[in-house]
Amino acid sequence: MKKSMLWLSAAALLAGLAAPALAAPNDGGGWDPNYWVSLGSERFQGGNDRETAFGGWAGRSVDRIGLRAVNRYARCTRVRAEFGNGHTRDLDASGLGRMVPGRVYRIDLPGGDRNIRQLHLKCRALGSYAVSVEVFARK
């Protein structure tokens, strides 16, 4: 009886550890380390929205963009992508009104153009002086 209880406990523990690895990239949390590549972070200070241009894309072709507030709550009111062909487009930032620290918020790229040259973010900290926002790309 003790062996079967021990085996059952071990199996339950292993199943709990394996569950995050089995999570799909579209599970609502938006984070799957096998699909997202970190491109760096931007720091936003002060009470007002501040716009910054985030480079480092080097014309990468991506499927979607992810933003994660690192250390505090954040609000991003505008996300604008500049594409390799020179066009710019405002992306859907409607879900970025209150970004919880540690969660990746996915932003889909509309249309067929996926070659991003630069990303413009307009963000600010909520309830604190400064916040860092990490930028991810999914290929």
C-alpha positions in Angstrom: 0.0 0.0 0.0 2.8 2.4 0.8 4.5 1.7 -2.5 1.4 2.5 -4.5 0.8 5.7 -2.5 4.4 6.8 -3.1 4.1 6.0 -6.8 0.8 7.9 -7.1 2.4 10.9 -5.3 5.4 10.9 -7.5 3.2 10.7 -10.6 1.1 13.6 -9.5 4.2 15.7 -8.8 5.6 15.0 -12.2 2.3 15.7 -13.9 2.2 19.1 -12.2 5.8 19.9 -13.3 5.1 18.9 -16.9 1.9 20.9 -17.3 3.7 24.3 -18.0 5.8 22.6 -20.7 2.7 21.4 -22.4 1.0 24.8 -22.4 0.2 26.0 -25.9 1.5 29.4 -27.1 -2.1 30.5 -27.4 -3.1 29.7 -23.9 -4.0 33.2 -23.0 -0.9 33.9 -21.0 1.1 34.5 -24.2 4.4 33.1 -22.9 6.1 30.1 -24.3 9.9 30.2 -24.2 10.2 28.0 -27.3 8.6 30.6 -29.5 9.5 34.1 -28.1 12.9 35.8 -28.6 13.8 38.7 -26.3 15.0 41.7 -28.2 15.7 44.0 -25.2 13.8 46.4 -23.0 12.9 50.1 -22.7 12.6 52.1 -19.5 9.8 54.6 -19.1 10.1 57.2 -16.4 7.8 59.9 -15.1 4.0 60.2 -14.8 3.3 61.1 -18.5 3.3 58.8 -21.5 6.7 58.8 -23.2 7.3 57.6 -26.7 10.5 55.8 -27.7 11.7 54.1 -30.8 12.9 50.6 -30.2 15.5 49.5 -32.8 17.5 46.3 -33.0 15.0 44.5 -35.3 17.5 44.6 -38.2 14.6 43.9 -40.6 13.5 40.7 -38.8 10.5 38.9 -40.2 8.2 38.1 -37.2 4.8 36.6 -36.7 3.8 38.7 -33.7 5.2 41.0 -31.0 5.1 40.6 -27.3 5.5 43.2 -24.5 6.1 42.4 -20.9 6.1 44.9 -18.0 9.2 43.7 -16.0 9.1 45.3 -12.6 5.9 47.4 -12.2 2.4 47.8 -13.8 2.5 49.6 -17.1 0.3 51.2 -19.7 1.1 51.4 -23.4 -1.3 53.6 -25.3 0.3 53.3 -28.7 2.4 50.7 -30.5 3.6 51.6 -34.0 5.5 49.4 -36.3 7.8 50.7 -39.1 8.3 48.1 -41.8 11.2 47.4 -44.1 9.3 48.8 -47.1 9.0 52.2 -45.3 5.3 51.9 -44.3 4.2 52.5 -40.7 1.2 51.1 -39.0 -0.4 51.5 -35.6 -0.9 48.1 -34.0 -3.8 47.1 -31.7 -2.8 48.3 -28.2 -6.3 48.0 -26.7 -5.2 45.2 -24.3 -2.3 47.2 -23.0 -4.2 49.6 -20.7 -3.0 47.8 -17.5 -0.1 45.5 -18.1 0.6 43.1 -15.1 4.3 42.6 -14.4 5.7 39.3 -15.7 2.9 38.6 -18.3 3.6 38.8 -22.0 1.0 40.7 -24.0 0.7 39.5 -27.6 0.3 41.9 -30.5 -0.6 40.5 -33.8 0.7 42.0 -37.0 -2.1 42.7 -39.5 -1.7 42.0 -43.2 1.2 40.2 -44.9 4.1 42.5 -44.1 6.2 40.9 -41.3 9.6 42.6 -42.0 9.9 45.1 -39.0 12.6 47.7 -39.0 11.6 49.7 -35.9 8.9 49.7 -33.1 7.6 52.9 -31.5 6.2 52.5 -28.1 4.2 55.1 -26.1 4.1 53.8 -22.5 4.3 54.9 -18.8 4.4 53.4 -15.4 1.2 52.9 -13.4 1.4 53.7 -9.7 5.2 54.2 -9.6 7.8 56.5 -11.1 9.4 54.1 -13.6 8.8 50.8 -15.4 10.8 48.7 -17.8 9.0 47.0 -20.8 10.6 44.1 -22.4 10.1 43.5 -26.1 9.8 40.0 -27.6 9.3 38.7 -31.2 7.8 35.4 -32.3 9.0 33.9 -35.5 
